[in-house]
Every structure is written in C-alpha cells, then in structure tokens.
Amino acid sequence: MLAILVYATDPDTTNPAALTDLFESFTNPDNKHPLPVGLPSRIIKASKPILRVAEHTSSAGFASMKSQTEEKLGNCIEEATIESIQRAFAEDKLTSLQLVDLYLNRIQNLNPVLRSVLEINPHARVQAEEADRQRRSNSHHPRSFLHGVPVLLKDTIATDDKMNTTVGSYALLGSVVGWDAGVVEKLRNVGAVILGKVILTEWYYFRALGKTPNGWCARGGQAQNPYFARADPCGSTDYNSVVGLKPTVGLTCRAGVVPISSRQDAIGPMARTVVDAVHLLNAIVGFDPRDSEATSETAQFIHDGGYKQFLSEDGIIGKRLGVVRHLFLNTLNRSTVSTFENHLELLRARGASMIDDLNIPNIDIISDSIRSGELMLLQSEFKSSVNEYLKELAISFVRSLADIIDFNQNNPELEKLEEYGQQTLIESKRTNGIGEKERKAAEYLEKLSWDGFEKKMKAYKLDALMTPNISLAMTVLAIGGYPGFGTQAN
C-alpha cells in the first residue's frame, strides 16, 4: 500500500548542513548482526550507510519549526492535509523542498522510537526542487493535488532509483528491479515526490503465520504503535488511526509490486483523511499494459473527473447500509463496541437507512483459511508469483522461493530464524503450482463470496456493508476481490 505523511517540521531548512548518517540504522537498527552469508560485494555495499538525512534538530528548535510550519499551513502539523499543503504552495508560503526537509526532520525525531521508515530516497530533495521549479515557471499544468507532495511507499513497491525493495527481508537487499512499479510511475507523472519506503511485516506476515509479530521485519526490527507503545501495530490501518482504501482488484496496477496472489493483490492508499486517500486513489488508478488483464477490465468503471466528486457532507442521506455483527464483534472490547454503536447512531441521524445484524450464513467458513481452502491456494499462488517476480529482477542474489528459504537458513541470526521460523515459506515451497485441487479451491472461494456478502448486498439492495473489525473484514474483501474502506473511530 501507498502511505503519505501529512505532518511536517522545519520550514526554514532550505539549505540543510551536511546530512547525517541514518541509513544503517534504518536497514539494521540494532547494528549487531553480521552481514549476510554469501552476499556478493555489490550487495554488501548496499547494506552499508549510503544515505544521509537532514541534520538533527534540538527539541527547542523543533518546537519553533513546528510553530512556524503550522502558521504557514493554517493548521496543526499532525492534521495538515494535501489541500492545505497545496494552498500553502499556491500562496508561496511553503515550497516542496522545505516540505521534504520538514518530513526528514520529523522522521529523524520519531523514527528511533517508531521504527517505521526503512529508507529515505536520496533523490527526494532533487524531485522537490524540480516541483518548485515547475511551479515557478508554470510548466506543469494542470498540476495535480499531489504535485510536490511527499509520498512514502511500502517496502514492496519497486522504484527505479537507489532505494531497495525487500519486503522487509535481507534476502532482497541490493536487488534491482530496473523499472518503477505501475503505481509509482503514475505518482511521478503527477509530480509527487517519492520520499522513501516504510516497514511492513516481513513477507506480508506470510513467512511464518502465527509466529511473526505484526510490524516486524529483519531489516527494520519491530515497529511501534504510534499512540500506545504496548499496543499491537497490527495491519496497516486498523490499529494506527489512519484511513485505508483497498480498491477492487485490478483498479490499480500490481506490476512492480512483490506479489502473493494475482487473484487477490490490490494496491491502495493510506492517509490521515478520507479526502487525502481519495486524492491518492485518483492518481494511481487506471489501465497499465504491464497488468493489462486486470486493469483493462476495471478501467471501464473509472469515473471521469475522479472520485472526489462523490465526496459530500450529505452523501450519506438515503444510503442503505448493512451491519454485520456475528464474529466481527466477538474479539472486541466493550469500549470498541460502544464506539461502533455510537457511529451507527450518527449515521442514522445523518440520514442513512440501517439494516442491522445481518446474518452471513457462511461467515464461519470464510473466516477460516484452512476450511475455506484459502491458505492452501495462497501458498500455491505465492510460490509461482514470487518465483516469477524474482526471475524478472535485473539483479538479485535470490531467484526463487527456494533461494529465499536457503538465505534465511544461512543467516539465522540476521533473520531471527530461531525466534520466528519460516514455516509458511517452506509449506509454500512444497506446493506444485495450480492444479485441479487449486482450481476447485478458487471456485469454492468464489462461491463463498457470492453466497455470502455479495448475495446479501443484492437481496437487501445495500450500498455498503459495515463491520467494526477491519482485520477480519479484510479476509472477506481479499477473497472476493472487493473494495473496502477503513477509517478511524474518533
């Protein structure tokens, strides 16, 4: 998924001093592990410090910068939006270069605790300077909402620059994709600044299901929840109070993104607000010949003028919303359930028609990846998909799932193999491609989706279904290839 930071720091660091070494702490924060066994010298060099970011600011200096920036944006830094940033650009109160430097200072202040950013793009400031030049010369018209705005990418989305794409694993450190992922190409085309890459659970949590901690990867260590240090940083959005938008499979291009399953994979935005997420979505949707089968089918449903035209304060009036409770509320505490109930009341007050406590007859099977056959199918799809991805890399020390497993076994301390294992990778390696058993599993999952949520939506003429548990909901959305939207409960 894409991630955008919507807070900043110093508006006056247009000429930062020599940048300080942080890359090694990003790639190996504990700084205790030996270099991977068997890596050629080119890749070993890639694990050394190759990046510098804006010089550290004192607490007093940071407070001053924060105050100045908020004055320019007309909002507190943490609540700044893409549109408020663009207004500051248009009024010459802020430049893209200043904004990038603000983010770099912010990352340097917070990343030692949060451990969420793996790499900074060494070309980010150059891209920002170019955006400023275009703005001054009016040479980039019509400018998009993302022009000159820094964007962070998950460490699964390839960039044709000096950054790595590793899914959090040292096995892919130093690999070269050779071209931008489809969504990155679209972001560059609208003038976004690619600021860097952020952490995820290594191999999408698919290295060892049930053992790998949420938010942990070998390269970055354990990421922290930004609101409560002991809380689980589970998922990209649900425990982190941000908006996440999962598009229909094929609405965005998957080319250049480390895959799991072409049947399920989807690339979507994360942001602080719904409007920001929609601006990001508008920038990355559309046909791409590198993912032609999926994107050509969905491109016909993309609305002229983008999705922002559908955002309205009165948009909920008359909408029919179904509420699914069974299983989704089972693991939630009373406070969360109470908050959910309050939101339902608010939606009713705003004019929505609520069809409550809908029963999905097969939800128990859908939510069980073994009974539904989803896990078995995903393991087969993952092996074939990741093998194909690795073969296409311009440079890589590993070329197959088997190579990844061998790498982990040869570097057990680096990859914390004893603590977390790699059982799911091993089980995936044992699969033999997509045969009759796998095809029947795919057909069964499609039937489960139709007989469950899809049939219920059609029967009740629903505009949307609501649940309070996005982690479980994502399983439903993934199996059916459906779109989904997660937002904060505040």
C-alpha positions, 0 to 999 in steps of 0.5 A: 500500500501507498502511505503519505505523511501529512505532518511536517517540521522545519520550514526554514531548512532550505539549505540543510548542513551536511546530512547525517548518517541514518541509513544503517540504522534504518536497514539494521537498527540494532547494528549487531548482526553480521552481514549476510552469508554469501552476499556478493560485494555489490550487495554488501555495499548496499547494506552499508550507510549510503544515505544521509538525512537532514541534520538533527534538530534540538527539541527547542528548535523543533518546537519553533519549526513546528510553530512556524510550519503550522502558521504557514499551513493554517493548521496543526502539523499532525492534521495538515492535509494535501489541500492545505499543503497545496494552498500553502504552495499556491500562496508561496508560503511553503515550497516542496523542498522545505516540505521534504526537509520538514518530513526528514526532520520529523522522521529523524525525531520519531523514527528511533522510537517508531521504527517505521521508515526503512529508507529515505530516497536520496533523490527526494530533495532533487524531485522537490526542487524540480516541483518548485521549479515547475511551479515557478515557471508554470510548466506543469499544468494542470498540476495535480493535488499531489504535485510536490507532495511527499509520498512514502511507499511500502517496502514492496513497491519497486522504484527505479532509483537507489532505494531497495525493495525487500519486503522487509527481508535481507534476502532482497537487499541490493536487488534491482528491479530496473523499472518503477512499479505501475503505481509509482510511475503514475505518482511521478507523472503527477509530480509527487515526490517519492520520499522513501519506503516504510516497514511492513511485516516481513513477507506480508506476515506470510513467512511464518503465520502465527509466529511473526509479530505484526510490524516486524521485519529483519531489516527494520526490527519491530515497529511501534504503535504510534499512540500506545507503545504496548499496543499491537501495530497490527495491519496497516490501518486498523490499529494506527488511526489512519484511513485505508482504501483497498480498491477492487482488484485490478483498479490499480496496477500490481506490476512492480509490486512483490506479489502473493496472489494475482487473484487477490493483490490490490494496491491502495492508499493510506492517509490521515483523511478520507479526502487525502486517500481519495486524492491518492486513489485518483492518481494511481488508478487506471489501465497499465499494459504491464497488468493489462488483464486486470486493469483493462477490465476495471478501467471501464468503471473509472469515473471521469473527473475522479472520485472526489466528486462523490465526496459530500457532507450529505452523501450519506442521506438515503444510503442503505447500509448493512451491519454485520455483527456475528464474529466481527464483534466477538474479539472486541472490547466493550469500549470498541463496541460502544464506539461502533454503536455510537457511529451507527447512531450518527449515521442514522441521524445523518440520514442513512437507512440501517439494516442491522445484524445481518446474518452471513450464513457462511461467515464461519467458513470464510473466516477460516483459511484452512476450511475455506481452502484459502491458505492452501491456494495462497501458498500455491499462488505465492510460490509461482508469483514470487518465483516469477517476480524474482526471475524478472529482477535485473539483479538479485542474489535470490531467484526463487522461493527456494533461494529465499528459504536457503538465505534465511537458513544461512543467516539465522541470526540476521533473520531471527530464524530461531525466534520466528521460523519460516514455516509458511515459506517452506509449506509454500515451497512444497506446493506444485503450482495450480492444479485441479485441487487449486482450481476447485479451491478458487471456485469454492472461494468464489462461491463463498463470496457470492453466497455470502456478502455479495448475495446479501448486498443484492437481496437487501439492495445495500450500498455498503456493508459495515463491520467494526473489525477491519482485520477480519473484514479484510479476509472477506474483501481479499477473497472476493476481490472487493473494495473496502474502506477503513477509517478511524473511530474518533 
